[in-house]
Amino acid sequence: MRPYLIVIWLLLPVAGAAYHWGPGQRELVLDDVSRMLEKADQAAAEEIWDEALNLYTEALAKLPTEQVATRRRVRLELAKVRMNASELPRARADLQTLVDELQQDKQADPALLASAREALANAKFYMTWLMRLEGVPREEWEGEIESARELYRFLAEDAGRSGDESATKRHRESLEAAVRLARMELKELQGLPLPSQ
């Protein structure tokens, strides 16, 4: 019995090393990504957009592909940061891709899908605002604001069905803002400050 215990005792370091250099490496990467995401969330909360953008991008690059839900959350946060870091067109395209992906996945988190839809509607709203200020013809920006209005209306109705009064109110106010933006004269629009998140 004693020789077996000695052999097991001697094999413990080998097993520990095997775990460390095998599956343990994955855990180290996930720990590193978790720390990066905490720093990115903090930078975004403090509105340090460039730092948040870099941290989210790096974390997304390191995240294993099988971490689908986490990757989607990071993609959403990265797109939100891009909107504030003067990368609105790219953020809008990334959000559209994410929303389409989440809608096709029956296992997707409904709360994440709602957040992605809201961010996409916001991106479309801001794109319309900028397009109008740049003098883009109505035929080009009208589809963008119409899509934003549809998303806001859907989100308001969905929040109403779930009983979330604050979200319903927020989405209705956003819907009203989108309607006003579409009807506003260019001179009125030029006199207003750019909207923020």
KABEL-V712463 format. One line per field, one symbol per residue. ss: DSSP state (h for helix, s for strand, l for the rest). psi: psi as a letter, one per 30 degrees, with the letter a starting at -180 (. if undefined). A space follows every 10 residues. Layout:
ss: ???
psi: ???
This chain:
ss: lhhhhhhhhh hhhhhhhhhh hlhhhhhhhh hhhhhhhhhh hhhhhlllhh hhhhhhhhhh hhlllllhhh hhhhhhhhhh hhhhlllhhh hhhhhhhhhh hhhhlllllh hhhhhhhhhh hhhhhhhhhh hhhllllhhh hhhhhhhhhh hhhhhhhhhh hhllhhhhhh hhhhhhhhhh hhhllhhhhh lllllll
psi: eeeeeeeeef feeeeeeeee fcffeeeeee eeeeeeeeee eeeeeghiee eeeeeeeeee efkkffieee eeeeeeeeee eeefghheee eeeeeeeeee eeefjffkje eeeeeeeeee eeeeeeeeee eeefgklefe feeeeeeeee eeeeeeeeee efgjeeeeee eeeeeeeeee eefkleeeef fllkll.
